[in-house]
């Protein structure tokens, strides 16, 4: 079978696919451009892609032989899941393997914004550090504060566990409340969204991007936060209304923000770029050597099993595909 791999992987990583199928693989450092993806997809039965590749109706119309889409990443808002399902295409992602790396980076952002780490680093590099002063770069402590987690899935729970080590009180909000036993084990307390926003020193977002979560955090929500609080987003950029966030930062509704994702990624709202109370990262939540290798291995496993008409471990639409043969 013919397979398209839209990301650059080492030969050793590609070997399991090449041993069974004919592979066309991207060799550039950046993402495969749209025109190339469209031109190559026509005769492919398998696609290993990433979150920058839009697998939408216009692409699928050219992919008459496509049977499996294996996404390299936990998010899959780049894929029209409904359209794929209608065409009998199995779609998978790589959820579990990046949990710890993303939770670690979440806490890196919490610490960086609270303790003004980037500001201090920039000052030293500009040769502005002349002497220690008792009131220079005063930040806020993290230990003992209240962390509000919106979305207590795999990553949200991993963040909650890390918060224990800092002696933080943890509130959470999501549509489905955990059982009392789960709440006790994680040392978390359920709160209404607006109660959480009003009580938290740090608000961390860990929800998928859906129609319901788009702009989940907007002007009203930011106005409910404490003026001393910080917003952290390592989930999906459009969960936050960036225009509203810039306004909140400018008028002091919140104290700062740590972001790894952006509403119109890779573009960043210019109002965020000049603010010293923001820490801005280039979507690197899963960017560790260990995690990226595991993501590739998992995506490859999903791809190969799907091409064999076996259930990929991370298939998102297998139940809907049951009873119909993948074309």
DRENKOLBA-103495 format. One record per residue: x, y, z of N, C-alpha, C in turn. Coordinates in pm, whole numbers, padded with zeros to 5 digits, always signed. Example, Ala and Ser with C-alpha at 12.3 -4.5 7.8 and 13.67 -1.06 7.14 Angstrom:
<nodes>
+01319-00569+00780+01230-00450+00780+01320-00330+00780+01285-00225+00708+01367-00106+00714+01290+00003+00787
</nodes>
This chain:
<nodes>
+00084-00120+00000+00000+00000+00000+00088+00125+00000+00032+00235-00050+00105+00361-00055+00070+00447+00066+00175+00500+00130+00159+00578+00253+00231+00712+00237+00167+00819+00285+00229+00951+00287+00258+00991+00431+00382+01028+00458+00423+01077+00590+00458+01225+00574+00379+01313+00633+00393+01457+00607+00493+01526+00700+00553+01450+00791+00654+01508+00881+00787+01438+00858+00893+01504+00897+01027+01450+00878+01062+01358+00995+01079+01230+00967+01117+01133+01069+01248+01066+01031+01325+01026+01132+01449+00954+01106+01420+00824+01032+01520+00777+00957+01503+00653+00882+01465+00537+00973+01525+00532+01092+01495+00424+01186+01348+00426+01226+01292+00546+01237+01151+00556+01275+01061+00512+01160+01103+00540+01036+01022+00504+00919+01031+00357+00884+01136+00290+00931+01165+00152+00890+01046+00057+00904+00969+00060+01016+00856-00033+01027+00750-00013+00918+00732+00113+00873+00635+00138+00766+00693+00093+00632+00820+00127+00609+00885+00094+00482+00897-00056+00462+00900-00132+00572+00910-00278+00561+00782-00339+00505+00671-00266+00512+00542-00323+00469+00475-00245+00356+00513-00119+00340+00442-00034+00245+00537+00054+00166+00485+00116+00062+00561+00213-00017+00539+00350+00047+00648+00413+00089+00639+00535+00169+00689+00657+00092+00610+00762+00092+00655+00894+00048+00664+00980+00172+00785+01024+00208+00806+01094+00334+00860+01234+00312+00812+01326+00392+00860+01465+00389+01001+01470+00446+01088+01548+00383+01227+01556+00428+01265+01694+00480+01175+01790+00472+01206+01925+00519+01197+01937+00670+01252+02045+00723+01250+02065+00868+01115+02117+00916+01052+02200+00838+00922+02254+00876+00810+02162+00832+00685+02205+00851+00571+02124+00807+00563+02117+00655+00503+02012+00604+00479+02000+00460+00380+02108+00418+00410+02178+00309+00318+02284+00266+00192+02223+00205+00088+02301+00206-00044+02253+00165-00045+02202+00022+00015+02274-00069+00014+02234-00209+00079+02098-00229+00189+02074-00157+00257+01945-00168+00169+01833-00113+00108+01858+00001+00019+01758+00060-00094+01723-00035-00155+01823-00093-00267+01801-00186-00221+01724-00309-00102+01758-00360-00054+01694-00483-00015+01548-00462+00020+01511-00340+00070+01376-00313-00036+01280-00259-00149+01331-00211-00243+01248-00137-00325+01154-00227-00335+01184-00356-00430+01117-00445-00429+00966-00443-00311+00902-00445-00306+00756-00454-00269+00690-00322-00276+00765-00212-00231+00712-00083-00346+00648-00006-00312+00535+00058-00410+00466+00142-00392+00497+00290-00273+00545+00325-00245+00584+00462-00180+00720+00468-00215+00798+00571-00156+00930+00591-00114+00944+00737+00015+00969+00759+00064+01005+00891+00092+01155+00886+00011+01231+00960+00018+01377+00951+00032+01438+01090+00035+01570+01094+00044+01638+01223-00055+01753+01227-00056+01826+01338-00162+01924+01363-00161+02043+01268-00052+02061+01194-00047+02170+01096-00108+02130+00961-00140+02003+00945-00197+01953+00819-00350+01950+00828-00416+02026+00743-00562+02027+00743-00615+01911+00659-00677+01817+00728-00741+01705+00658-00890+01739+00653-00925+01815+00551-01061+01866+00540-01127+01814+00413-01245+01865+00386-01323+01818+00271-01247+01834+00140-01178+01947+00125-01107+01971-00002-00993+01872-00023-00927+01832+00085-00821+01732+00072-00880+01593+00050-00985+01561+00123-01044+01428+00114-01103+01401-00024-01149+01504-00093-01202+01485-00228-01095+01432-00323-00970+01461-00292-00859+01414-00375-00801+01282-00326-00850+01234-00212-00792+01115-00148-00888+00997-00159-00913+00954-00281-01014+00851-00303-00977+00715-00245-00848+00692-00223-00804+00561-00173-00771+00562-00024-00784+00677+00040-00740+00691+00179-00824+00605+00274-00755+00530+00359-00821+00441+00454-00791+00476+00600-00672+00533+00623-00628+00559+00760-00560+00695+00768-00595+00773+00871-00525+00898+00903-00474+00885+01046-00342+00885+01061-00280+00876+01194-00219+01012+01226-00279+01082+01321-00233+01217+01355-00122+01210+01461-00015+01282+01434+00099+01290+01526+00073+01406+01621+00003+01378+01731-00037+01482+01825-00166+01443+01893-00190+01501+02010-00311+01467+02083-00432+01542+02028-00412+01666+01986-00521+01743+01928-00551+01696+01788-00677+01706+01748-00713+01664+01612-00815+01760+01550-00813+01886+01595-00904+01984+01535-00862+02020+01393-00746+01971+01349-00704+01989+01210-00772+01890+01116-00844+01793+01172-00906+01687+01093-01058+01698+01099-01122+01690+00984-01268+01685+00979-01308+01541+01007-01331+01513+01134-01358+01375+01177-01487+01321+01116-01588+01405+01108-01715+01362+01051-01700+01324+00904-01628+01406+00829-01608+01378+00687-01528+01249+00668-01428+01228+00751-01348+01105+00743-01435+00983+00772-01517+00994+00875-01602+00881+00914-01699+00846+00802-01757+00946+00737-01849+00921+00626-01781+00847+00513-01651+00869+00498-01575+00803+00392-01512+00671+00438-01541+00632+00563-01487+00507+00614-01340+00513+00649-01290+00631+00681-01148+00650+00711-01128+00648+00862-01042+00558+00909-01010+00551+01052-00914+00663+01089-00945+00735+01196-00864+00849+01240-00815+00824+01383-00687+00850+01406-00631+00829+01540-00543+00947+01579-00515+00957+01708-00422+01058+01759-00323+00990+01855-00245+01070+01929-00145+01012+02021-00162+01073+02159-00266+01033+02234-00300+01104+02357-00209+01082+02477-00185+00961+02516-00122+00933+02645+00024+00974+02653+00096+00964+02544+00242+00972+02551+00294+01112+02580+00214+01215+02561+00264+01351+02585+00210+01415+02712+00142+01336+02794+00079+01390+02915+00180+01454+03009+00284+01380+03044+00380+01431+03142+00459+01550+03089+00500+01543+02963+00577+01654+02906+00496+01783+02906+00368+01773+02871+00284+01893+02868+00255+01944+03008+00234+01852+03102+00212+01894+03241+00336+01962+03298+00453+01909+03265+00578+01973+03310+00588+02115+03256+00558+02131+03127+00569+02264+03066+00466+02360+03125+00350+02308+03161+00249+02392+03226+00306+02453+03354+00373+02369+03431+00432+02423+03555+00551+02513+03528+00622+02487+03420+00730+02578+03381+00673+02717+03353+00558+02723+03286+00494+02852+03258+00443+02918+03386+00384+02838+03474+00336+02893+03602+00451+02958+03678+00562+02888+03689+00678+02940+03762+00739+03060+03690+00743+03053+03558+00806+03161+03481+00731+03293+03494+00596+03286+03486+00520+03411+03497+00514+03461+03641+00506+03368+03736+00496+03409+03876+00625+03473+03925+00738+03416+03884+00868+03463+03935+00943+03550+03835+00879+03589+03727+00934+03685+03628+01068+03636+03573+01074+03508+03545+01198+03443+03502+01250+03502+03371+01162+03517+03273+01206+03566+03142+01251+03711+03151+01180+03792+03229+01222+03931+03248+01363+03938+03306+01388+03855+03408+01520+03855+03470+01628+03809+03374+01599+03706+03297+01695+03655+03199+01729+03763+03096+01626+03831+03046+01648+03936+02947+01732+04050+03002+01708+04086+03128+01785+04195+03189+01933+04159+03200+01962+04035+03240+02101+03992+03251+02168+03992+03114+02098+03944+03013+02156+03939+02878+02181+04079+02821+02102+04176+02865+02124+04315+02821+02232+04384+02903+02297+04306+02990+02401+04359+03081+02344+04465+03175+02217+04444+03213+02153+04539+03303+02166+04502+03450+02223+04385+03480+02236+04340+03619+02360+04403+03681+02339+04501+03767+02450+04573+03830+02474+04527+03973+02367+04498+04044+02381+04454+04184+02247+04400+04233+02255+04316+04335+02132+04267+04398+02062+04383+04467+01929+04386+04454+01852+04489+04524+01735+04421+04596+01694+04473+04710+01591+04404+04789+01453+04403+04724+01429+04493+04631+01295+04500+04572+01296+04484+04420+01402+04426+04367+01409+04405+04223+01338+04277+04180+01262+04285+04073+01193+04169+04013+01108+04092+04114+01034+04164+04194+00946+04097+04289+00833+04026+04214+00820+03898+04238+00713+03820+04178+00615+03776+04284+00551+03663+04259+00458+03607+04356+00492+03461+04379+00471+03413+04500+00501+03274+04530+00396+03182+04468+00441+03062+04437+00351+02959+04384+00304+02867+04495+00395+02832+04584+00362+02741+04694+00247+02795+04778+00152+02706+04806+00041+02742+04893-00071+02820+04826-00058+02850+04698-00161+02926+04627-00270+02833+04574-00370+02892+04510-00482+02814+04455-00468+02805+04304-00471+02683+04255-00464+02656+04112-00601+02612+04063-00653+02679+03962-00779+02639+03900-00752+02570+03768-00798+02447+03754-00776+02369+03633-00908+02355+03559-00911+02400+03436-01031+02387+03353-01007+02274+03254-01072+02161+03278-01052+02040+03198-00961+01944+03271-01020+01849+03344-00940+01756+03424-00931+01621+03354-00876+01623+03233-00847+01499+03162-00709+01449+03200-00644+01378+03108-00513+01321+03140-00413+01429+03183-00402+01534+03101-00303+01638+03130-00345+01718+03252-00472+01752+03263-00520+01826+03379-00492+01752+03508-00514+01621+03509-00486+01541+03629-00336+01539+03659-00254+01531+03555-00109+01532+03576-00064+01666+03635-00126+01774+03593-00095+01906+03650-00139+01911+03796-00256+01855+03827-00305+01853+03965-00209+01776+04056-00156+01665+04005-00060+01588+04086+00067+01668+04113+00112+01743+04015+00231+01827+04035+00204+01940+04134+00081+01989+04134+00046+02098+04226+00056+02054+04372+00036+01924+04396+00049+01872+04533+00187+01904+04590+00289+01887+04506+00426+01910+04552+00452+02055+04591+00369+02146+04542+00382+02287+04577+00285+02328+04688+00215+02229+04743+00121+02258+04851+00006+02346+04808-00033+02335+04682-00140+02420+04629-00277+02359+04654-00375+02444+04675-00514+02400+04671-00556+02397+04524-00626+02291+04484-00661+02274+04343-00812+02268+04326-00864+02362+04249-01003+02361+04206-01008+02312+04062-01119+02250+04024-01132+02211+03883-01274+02233+03836-01284+02254+03705-01415+02265+03641-01412+02187+03512-01516+02108+03488-01540+02043+03360-01685+02001+03356-01731+01956+03241-01873+01924+03228-01914+01806+03316-01827+01705+03327-01859+01587+03406-01776+01587+03534-01841+01591+03647-01769+01592+03774-01713+01453+03804-01596+01449+03865-01536+01323+03906-01613+01264+04023-01589+01137+04049-01648+01074+04167-01581+01129+04292-01647+01122+04408-01583+01167+04532-01451+01097+04559-01442+00969+04522-01318+00895+04543-01205+00950+04457-01236+00983+04332-01134+01040+04243-01090+01178+04291-01186+01258+04335-01152+01391+04386-01061+01381+04507-01091+01288+04595-01009+01271+04716-00869+01224+04680-00859+01130+04586-00728+01077+04547-00640+01184+04484-00702+01274+04407-00626+01380+04340-00613+01506+04425-00683+01509+04540-00684+01628+04627-00736+01751+04551-00847+01733+04480-00906+01843+04404-01049+01868+04450-01097+01988+04426-01233+02027+04465-01304+02084+04344-01425+02038+04319-01502+02087+04205-01555+02227+04233-01556+02311+04129-01611+02446+04141-01680+02484+04011-01782+02565+04021-01842+02628+03903-01736+02711+03832-01749+02727+03700-01648+02798+03623-01618+02936+03681-01720+03013+03711-01697+03150+03756-01647+03155+03901-01687+03058+03982-01630+03048+04117-01481+03016+04108-01447+02924+04018-01305+02888+04000-01224+03010+03955-01276+03083+03859-01204+03200+03808-01184+03304+03918-01283+03320+04003-01274+03421+04107-01187+03383+04225-01164+03253+04244-01090+03207+04361-00945+03168+04331-00910+03154+04205-00779+03097+04169-00672+03204+04151-00551+03169+04195-00433+03253+04170-00373+03223+04033-00392+03101+03988-00347+03058+03855-00461+02978+03793-00494+03009+03668-00597+02935+03595-00530+02867+03477-00538+02735+03472-00469+02657+03368-00571+02583+03283-00558+02597+03151-00656+02543+03056-00609+02411+02998-00697+02310+03002-00662+02177+02951-00783+02111+02885-00845+02183+02793-00963+02132+02723-00932+02115+02575-01000+02023+02507-00985+02014+02362-01057+02130+02296-01025+02156+02172-01094+02262+02098-01219+02204+02032-01334+02254+02072-01462+02218+02013-01542+02347+01993-01659+02334+01933-01744+02452+01918-01779+02512+02054-01791+02426+02156-01829+02474+02290-01712+02536+02365-01590+02496+02334-01475+02551+02407-01407+02666+02334-01444+02691+02210-01386+02806+02139-01424+02935+02212-01325+03015+02246-01344+03139+02324-01412+03109+02457-01382+02994+02515-01431+02962+02649-01388+03071+02748-01267+03123+02727-01217+03233+02809-01221+03361+02726-01318+03444+02759-01335+03572+02688-01338+03687+02788-01397+03799+02748-01397+03918+02834-01465+03893+02967-01580+03830+02962-01655+03807+03086-01575+03720+03182-01514+03614+03129-01439+03522+03214-01314+03589+03271-01245+03665+03188-01124+03735+03234-01158+03839+03340-01274+03903+03327-01317+04001+03427-01349+03935+03561-01378+03805+03560-01406+03734+03685-01278+03692+03758-01164+03697+03689-01038+03657+03752-00987+03767+03845-00904+03726+03938-00842+03823+04029-00741+03908+03954-00725+04034+03994-00622+04117+03928-00480+04068+03955-00464+03981+04055-00333+03924+04087-00312+03787+04024-00410+03740+03946-00406+03603+03893-00338+03597+03757-00298+03475+03721-00231+03449+03593-00309+03344+03514-00315+03361+03382-00379+03265+03293-00271+03184+03222-00286+03052+03222-00192+02961+03157-00268+02880+03053-00215+02875+02930-00281+02795+02825-00181+02707+02752-00193+02576+02774-00115+02478+02698-00209+02382+02624-00334+02424+02604-00431+02336+02538-00441+02369+02390-00534+02457+02353-00550+02501+02216-00571+02652+02215-00508+02719+02119-00511+02864+02117-00649+02926+02114-00740+02879+02025-00871+02943+02014-00961+02926+02136-00918+02850+02236-00994+02842+02361-00998+02980+02429-00897+03063+02400-00889+03197+02458-00914+03301+02349-00998+03398+02379-01017+03514+02291-00897+03605+02313-00802+03604+02220-00677+03679+02242-00699+03830+02248-00796+03880+02173-00825+04023+02179-00868+04061+02320-00954+03978+02379-01000+04003+02516-00885+03988+02615-00795+03893+02590-00681+03874+02679-00590+03996+02678-00563+04049+02560-00478+04169+02550-00542+04284+02626-00674+04301+02611-00744+04408+02683-00732+04388+02834-00747+04263+02879-00740+04234+03023-00601+04265+03079-00499+04233+03002-00362+04261+03045-00336+04411+03049-00390+04483+02951-00365+04627+02943-00435+04705+03054-00554+04658+03093-00626+04730+03198-00603+04671+03337-00519+04568+03345-00483+04512+03475-00587+04422+03536-00676+04366+03454-00776+04272+03506-00712+04146+03559-00600+04106+03497-00520+03994+03545-00374+04037+03548-00293+03958+03618-00154+03998+03640-00060+03956+03527-00096+03850+03454-00007+03804+03347-00060+03677+03283+00014+03628+03184-00028+03508+03111+00093+03431+03063+00082+03299+03065+00183+03211+03007+00117+03127+02900+00162+03142+02775+00095+03078+02662+00192+02993+02581+00144+02875+02543+00220+02789+02452+00147+02772+02320+00024+02822+02313-00060+02807+02194-00132+02940+02168-00176+02960+02042-00228+03090+02002-00351+03074+01913-00434+03177+01915-00562+03170+01845-00546+03153+01696-00449+03221+01635-00427+03213+01491-00286+03164+01462-00248+03063+01534-00113+03006+01525-00073+02975+01380+00052+03010+01338+00164+03058+01419+00167+03209+01444+00066+03282+01398+00061+03425+01428+00033+03444+01577+00094+03547+01634+00070+03583+01773+00016+03725+01775-00086+03748+01852-00144+03883+01860-00035+03983+01896-00017+04088+01817+00090+04185+01844+00080+04249+01982-00041+04253+02036-00059+04310+02170+00002+04228+02280+00033+04101+02251+00097+04014+02351+00248+04027+02347+00301+04058+02230+00446+04051+02209+00525+04152+02291+00469+04269+02314+00543+04373+02383+00523+04376+02534+00452+04278+02587+00420+04281+02730+00516+04194+02811+00577+04255+02911+00673+04182+02993+00606+04083+03087+00476+04099+03110+00407+04007+03200+00345+03889+03125+00394+03863+03004+00356+03742+02931+00480+03659+02903+00465+03528+02913+00568+03434+02868+00509+03359+02750+00574+03368+02634+00520+03317+02509+00612+03210+02453+00559+03090+02435+00637+02977+02384+00582+02930+02251+00666+02865+02168+00626+02825+02031+00564+02686+02023+00453+02663+02094+00382+02535+02092+00479+02418+02114+00540+02416+02231+00643+02317+02260+00607+02228+02379+00477+02215+02406+00433+02136+02520+00484+01994+02522+00492+01931+02407+00538+01792+02400+00682+01781+02352+00753+01893+02347+00885+01896+02283+00997+01847+02374+00994+01717+02403+01110+01651+02462+01149+01538+02367+01275+01502+02369+01320+01394+02280+01244+01266+02308+01222+01238+02437+01155+01114+02474+01010+01113+02425+00941+01224+02445+00799+01228+02409+00778+01227+02258+00856+01306+02186+00838+01309+02040+00866+01172+01978+00961+01099+02034+00988+00964+01984+00868+00873+02012+00812+00883+02132+00696+00801+02167+00576+00838+02081+00560+00966+02051+00450+01009+01965+00461+00947+01827+00583+00948+01772+00605+00890+01640+00576+00740+01642+00625+00673+01744+00603+00528+01754+00454+00497+01765+00383+00578+01842+00240+00554+01860+00163+00582+01730+00198+00690+01663+00131+00723+01536+00155+00614+01433+00278+00562+01429+00312+00455+01334+00234+00328+01367+00224+00296+01495+00146+00179+01536+00000+00194+01494-00057+00311+01517-00195+00336+01476-00212+00321+01325-00117+00374+01250-00122+00368+01104-00117+00224+01055-00021+00148+01104-00001+00011+01055-00120-00078+01089-00171-00066+01210-00286-00149+01248-00409-00110+01167-00428+00018+01143-00542+00062+01063-00537+00009+00921-00418+00006+00862-00402-00046+00726-00427-00197+00720-00410-00263+00835-00440-00407+00842-00586-00432+00879-00665-00325+00885-00806-00330+00922-00825-00382+01064-00725-00355+01149-00735-00383+01291-00753-00251+01364-00812-00258+01482-00841-00134+01555-00713-00069+01607-00681+00052+01563-00568+00125+01622-00599+00157+01768-00501+00152+01857-00529+00175+01999-00588+00312+02030-00560+00410+01945-00608+00546+01971-00708+00593+01866-00781+00499+01807-00877+00536+01702-00991+00619+01762-01025+00727+01695-01126+00821+01744-01266+00790+01693-01276+00709+01590-01408+00687+01528-01435+00541+01497-01371+00449+01570-01385+00307+01540-01529+00259+01558-01595+00305+01664-01732+00260+01690-01824+00299+01574-01802+00418+01520-01884+00463+01407-01853+00384+01280-01728+00337+01270-01689+00262+01151-01728+00115+01158-01759+00066+01279-01796-00074+01294-01917-00107+01206-01910-00219+01142-02020-00261+01057-02007-00215+00914-01909-00127+00888-01882-00089+00750-01736-00116+00721-01711-00173+00609-01574-00208+00572-01501-00082+00526-01378-00061+00576-01299+00053+00532-01268+00035+00384-01304+00132+00301-01287+00114+00156-01140+00108+00117
</nodes>
